[in-house]
């Protein structure tokens, strides 16, 4: 509608490279055991749904006791029904079309692949990979169920995640077009300010300042296709990189992009073919 197929594919590849490159380096060895084609991997993950509850590799320390990751995920819950997606614009008129979960995860760079994003078992594996990369989802406060229809940037810059899998390459333009200024002193941050994580200069993650306390800044962010969680400012740098900046805008709409009128569409079902 707004971009041709090649542009969409390029966005998808670029976005996954940005968001997952650091995690890929961290967990590559763990993922090599899932070799084979994307379709084979998807079938494998679906077949292993029942196994995961008893799998030793999903046993991690949680509040001092070993708890299976599937149990932790069951406590978080799932929201996989279709949502409304919309195109959005920046204040300078740049149109950003919505991206579906399948577009956002297409051409995922190794060691990531379609199978990780296309089933509950695959997202269970991503949950484990996050923990091993330093984002201790087993210890963070989950604020929403797992929802694969939008990513961290979709959460940060659109209401209800309606931008879907917003590409990281769009974020610099959003910050510039919508009047964000970087806050030099973290002590001046206020709730609603945007937090940007970078690794080697590449934007890998974003979130929103939730609160500032004597113990530091609390952030709310979405972990890829997983849940929205609350965490300390530096609690996810092991996966997303040590370069963290905070940005403020005084625009009336705050951090949210402006929805394009009459652009609503229904996100395709997840998974595309239910196991």
C-alpha positions, 0 to 999 in steps of 0.5 A: 500500500505504501511501499513495494514488496522489496522495500518491505523485505528490506525493512524486515531484514534490517530491523531484525539485524538491528534488534537481534544482532547482539543477542545472536552473538550471545546465544548462537551456540545455543541455537545451532542445535535447531538446524534445518530449514525454517519450515522444518524448524517451525514443525520441530518447535510445534512438536516440542510444545509438550516436551518443553515443560519437562525439559532440563534446559528450561529449568532456571532459578526463579526466586531461589527455586528451579521453575520450568520456563513454560510455567513462568510463561503460563503465569505471564499468559498469552494474547495472540488474538488479532489486533488493529494495525494502522499506518502512522506519520511523523510531524514532518509528514513521513508515512510509516506503514504498519508491519505484521509479525510475519513481515517483521520477522522475515529474513531473520539473521542467523541464529534466528529463524522463522520457527522461533517466531511462529509458534508458542514453543518458538517463543518459549525458546526466545524467552530462554534465550533472553534470559541467557543473554542477560535479560532476566525475564524470570525476574522482571515484572511482566505487565502484559501477556505475551503478544507477538503482534508488535515489538518494542518500537511499536509499543514505544511509539504507537498506542496499543502497539498499532504500528506493529513491528516498527523497524529500528531504522525508523526510530532516528527519523521519529526522534528528529521529526517529532522534536525529541531532544536528548536529556543530558542528565538522567536526573531530569527524566520524567515518566513518558520520556523515551529510552533508546538502547544502542549497540555499536551505534545501532538502535537495538531497543526502546522503552519508556520511562515509568518512574524515577526513584532513589534507586534509579530510573524504572523503564517499561519496554516490550521484549520483542514478540514477548511481553511488556516488562518493567525493569531498571534502566541498565537491566537489559543492557546485556542484550541490547548494548551499553549505550543508553540515552533518554529523549524528551519531547514537548509535542502534544501527542507525546511519544506517540506517532499520529495515526493515518485516517482510514488506515486500520487493518486487522493483523493476520492471525498468529501463528499463521497455521495453528499447531 
